[in-house]
Amino acid sequence: MKKCIVLLLMIGLLASCTTKRNTYIITDSEALEELFSQPQKNIRVILESGDYHLTPEYFIDQTCGNCQDPNTAISATRGITISGKNVSIIGPSDRSAIIHTHAGYGIYIKDLQNGVLENLTITGTIRDTAQMATDAAIVVSNSDIAIRNSTIRDNLGDSLLISKHISGVMGICGRENSHMTIIGNEILRNSWDGIALYRDAYAEIIGNKIDGVDKSKGRLPEGGRGVAIGVTWNARAKIKYNYIARYWKGIGIFVDADCDVENNIVEDMVTWGIAFWDAGKGNPRAYISNNIIYNVGACGISITKSNEDTKSGSLIGNIVVTSGQNEKYDSPDYYCYQTSLAMHKVPQNFEIKDNLFFDNRRATDDLPDYDIPKEQFHKKIMKKKSILYSNPFFIQLEFYKAFLYIYEFKTS
């Protein structure tokens, strides 16, 4: 009898912990906007295939994600604001529910607990007139959300504002006190950072394709401007198994950021591949391992940290090939020493070992040369095959075609 009572109590406890969600099937923009005109709780929204054009509204953002003073108020526009608890917005598996945001903060995730965006296409985000507005297709603030299997593309903005401000429109911007999982998305041809994390944000960034497409070098509203993944102030991130191409810059760990950067592919960058930088005032930490940097205009990897403490990190098992290709960046005043591994300031406790270098250019002969002969390089990367192939994008790479495909065919 006592066992039965205990079992019934356990069943009741489980039932009380199971959240029942109301399901809404949405087919037009008006219904979507009406639903989220106020915070929602325990709902599952199914978007049918089609185009959803949002009507932007002006608002004052009381905090600034990337200002020196985070309490700076910013004038901006938002397409739709998602707030509340236990809210999922899910489109068809082919991502044919296309949200045209027409605003600077396209989908604004604000004060949301346990949210999901999945199987969506988000496009048409604009550049706001305020220079420090953190414009992005998805802006996340004080929220917990998963962003999965979605396409974030062609968020470009106006040429006049981009020419004036330099900054364009990001794919995803994570801000204060946000916890995000960003998994399996395509972030394509956006005019500023692919993913940017600012103060007190945390993200797991796994298995995404972040491609600037245009590889823009100027102030036109084109893709590939900014940093593909930028983590700054005191933001934290796990960055793994991503493919990054055709951006101004690859992966940046700045100021007080804390990151694990593992098994990513960074190729065809205008300037550098990975930068670890304290900005002359911070104390960042990063474990950077088993990444590929291939065909970049400036240095492959740069390390700049003055603080000698126990929180530095390491650089282990990375591959840097064909860096320093653009003579325009030969002066270190641009970005970094023009060599495969630019060690500007390296703490003694920052471990560097087992990295591979081949076919890299140096601006001057007095810079260090870490390159090894071609045959030796091939033998070493063949030993790393299991690690390389663990990145699902690996066989699509130009690096793979140049250094493994032909070599494997000849030796098979």
C-alpha positions, 0 to 999 in steps of 0.5 A: 500500500505504501509503495502504491502511495509513493508511486502515485505521489511520484506520478503526480509530481511528474505531471505537475512538472510537465508544461502543457503548451497551447499550439497556434498555427499562424498563416499571416503576419497580422496574426503573428504580430497580434499574438506577440503584442504582449508577453506569452507563456507556454505556447507553441507557434507553428508558422506555415510556409509563406512570407511574413512581412513585419511592421517595424516600430520605434522604441528606446533601448535603455541599454547599449550592447557594445557601448563603453557605457552600457547604460547608454539609451539607444533609439532603434526599431524592432520588428517583433518582440518575443517575451515571456516563458516557454515560447517556441516558434517553429517553421517547416523543415525546409525553412519556407516560413520567411520572416521579413523583419523590416527593422533594425532589431528584427526579432527582438528576444527580450526577457524570455525564459526557455525560448526556441526559434527553429526551421525559420528564414529571417531576412530583410533586417535594416540598419538603424540611424543610431550608430550604436544600435545593435542591429541584427536579424535576431537580438537577444537580451536577458533571455534563454533561447535555442536558435536551431536549423534556421537560415539568417540571410541577406540582412544588409541595410541601407548603403548611406547609413552603412557608409556613415556608420561602418557597422551594418546588420548582424546575423545574431546578437547576444547581449546582457544576461543571455544564454543561447544555443546556436546550432545548425544554422546558415548565417549568410550574406549579412552586412556585419558580424555573423554572430556577436556576443557582448556583456554577460552573454553566453552561447554554445555556437555549434555546427553553423555555416557562417558565410559572408558570400560577397567578401565585401571590402568596403562600406557598401551593403554587402555580405561578409563585413565585420567579424564572423564570430566576435566575442567581446567584453566579458561574454563567454562562448563554446565555438565548435564545428563551424564553417566560416568563410568570406568575411573581413575577419574570422573568430575574435576573442576580445577584452575579457571574453572567455572561449573554447574554440575547437575544430572550426574551419576558417577560410578565405578571409579578407584579413585574419583568421583567429584573434585573441586580444586584450584591447590593452585593458582586458584579461581574456581566456581562450582554449584554441584547438584543432582549428583550420585557417586557410587562405587569409589576407593577413596573419593566420592567428594573433595572440595579444595578452599582457596579463600574466595570470592563470587564466590565459588558455592555450593554442594547440593542434591548429593548422594554418595554411596560406596566410598573409596573402595581401601585401596591403596588410604588411604593416602591423599597424593594420591588424597584426604581424604579417605572419602565420602566428603573430605573437604580439604579447604572450603570457608565459602560462599560455601554452602553444604546441603541436600546431602545423604551418605550411605555405604561409607568407611573411611581410619581412624576413625577420618575422618568424617562419614556422612552415614545414616542408610539404611532404612532412605537412601531408604526413602530419595532417593525415595523422589528424584525419579523424579530428579533421573529419569530425567537422561535418563541413570538412569535405566541402572545403577548398583546403580539403580539395587542395591538400587531402582529396588528391593526396588520399586518392594517390595513396589509396 
